[in-house]
Amino acid sequence: MNKISLIGLTEFKRFFNSPLAWSILAILQFILAMMFLLLIDGFITGIQTEMVGQDVSIGVTDVVVSRIYLWAGVIMLVVMPILTMRSFAEERMNKTLPLLISSPISFIQLVLGKYLALVLLVIVVVVMVSLMPLSLFIGTELDYGRIATSALGLFLLLTSFAAAGLYISSLTSQPIIAAIASFGLLLLLVVLYISGTSSTNASELFVYLSHISHFFSFTDGILNSADIAYYLIFILLFLVLTVLRLDSQR
Amino acid sequence: MKKKLLIQADHLHRYYGKHHAVNDISITLYQGEVLGLLGQNGAGKSTTMQLLTGNLSPDEGSISINSLNLQHQPIKAKRQLGYLPETPPLYHDMRILEYLRYCARLHDISKADLTDAVNKVMQRCGLEDMQQRLIGNLSKGYQQRVGIAQAIIHEPAVVILDEPTVGLDPIQIQEIRALIKVLAQDHSVILSTHILQEVEAICDRVHLLKEGQTVFVDTLDALKNYQNNKIGANASLENIFTALVS
């Protein structure tokens, strides 16, 4: 346990030694802030004026908050592979992996340590994204329960991206290849969803397999244990694959 | 009294695809000894070292370090080891102090002993004045020293150094050799090299490899005597080496 947190915290700090993490977080925040502004503007000038005098129960949380989380999920589909690509591919490229492999740690500790660093980074992203909808509390009443489920959903979605990216990173010694391949894998799961929901060839199975479909219920404010289980199994699968991969490579 | 056996590797084999990189190599290392692993490029020196440190697993054969089996008790066995690979495993975005503290903690040094261990190793490797420098900005020689510091920080029973003096200037080479001699007083050392003066300067025993196979294992003097009978008295080490590997 000690070793896992040691590796995790050190790797997490190392993210911020290079400009990569800083610039990614800055650009992500900038794009989402623009989206947030557009959504708020659309709500105030469009939806809110129409609602005057009518007895409807649509609020700012429905329109703005859940969409900002959806957009965050979509953008992170592209960003997460860039954050995960370094994990093992860069160690291999720079030939630093022997340091960890010759140390008295197990492969499980090594993989969980690397994964912990990514999870901490995901927490930073989720907190930064959540600050925007939370800032609305100054002017209006918010559905905090829905914000909480959306944040949890985003956290689970991104940690599942991280697990897949970590595995792909263990396959190669080229970080760029790792990034592209992880992006391809994540996109494939989205394509599964699109093809599963198409009007001609709808497939329940494809929709179920896609990680995006399980995200929607969270942004709708529904906490479904099946969806949580999906993400946990997804993460566990890729972490186990990573451990096996590292062990078989010796 | 026989000295303690620290490494016992029996009949190691390792294939890269069809290439038989390590073919039936057995290595023994006793306490307080410096063993030189010699051979031409591609003779299997680095592969053998990777096998001994658990970075590669042997296709056949077994390795014990201080009576702990590397395959069955990898974590306990690795505690006895310090390893400097051919390319020092350095994170270029970290500072020396930060990096060495990380290495120390990876090797189970408790928080209480951390500062002492790091200070001691920095003093030994001449890094005291550099502790806040970024590793990426260091010269090759200093990077090599940080690499060695990383390998000995936890005072392992066995230190394995893969070409520790390659790419260094003559003064740095002498400093590193002096450091290895000091290390040999309380650790056992295996080092690989193809520089013969280095072998004469620091090794007690040599292990000569050729195309993945053992050609000769014994003390330096024995190597000279053995060959003197064949290629004439007072043959230089270079002649002996050439005769054995070609």
Interface residues (C-beta under 8 A of the other chain):
Chain A: K3 L6 I7 T10 R14 N17 S18 N94 K95 T96 L97 P98 L99 L100 I101 S102 S103 P104 I105 S106 R250
Chain B: Q50 T53 G54 N55 L56 S57 P74 I75 K76 K78 R79 L81 G82 Y83 P85 E86 T87 P89 L90 Y91 H92 D93 M94 Y102 C103 R105 L106 H107 D108 Q150
